[in-house]
Amino acid sequence: MLPPALGGYTWTIAGVTGMIAGFLTGKLADSKGHGIALLIVFGGFSSGLFAFVYDPAYFAVFAGFGYGLMYFPMWGIVAGWVNQHYSSTATMQINGIGMVTFGLGGALGNLMAGFIQDISGSLERVYWVIAIDALLLVVLALYIYLTEQQDVEKYMGNPLC
């Protein structure tokens, strides 16, 4: 029931944020590590979604900012992190599979959201599920960050490295 212009502003903010965040978080991932970059992008995404669930009319643009902060840079950060553990070929295969499943998941999610909206007349439950999923992404990023820190400490203490 929100005005259409709000959707336009929100998507504009998402696009502009994504362009800038892709560059800045890539530099952050290179200098401070992929875990911290993922924590920032997933934290911003999660914050935007929880604010949106609280008050959609007031926080729609903030949710768009969080989406742009997460979605566009995420693919490069994850690819860099995966490339630290696997070959370049495996990294491209993993990213390709990830992108296809992300697209299929998005299509299925939209189909299910439409079904839920038809039945209940509201998308509030759908937004809560997405917000909780975003919180799980923050937990995953925290795990990546902590394991990166353990790897650094392990190699820094090993005189043969």
HELIX and SHEET records of a PDB file:
HELIX    1   1 PRO A    4  LYS A   32  1                                  29    
HELIX    2   2 HIS A   34  TYR A   54  1                                  21    
HELIX    3   3 PRO A   56  ASN A   83  1                                  28    
HELIX    4   4 SER A   88  SER A  120  1                                  33    
HELIX    5   5 GLU A  124  MET A  156  1                                  33    
END                                                                             
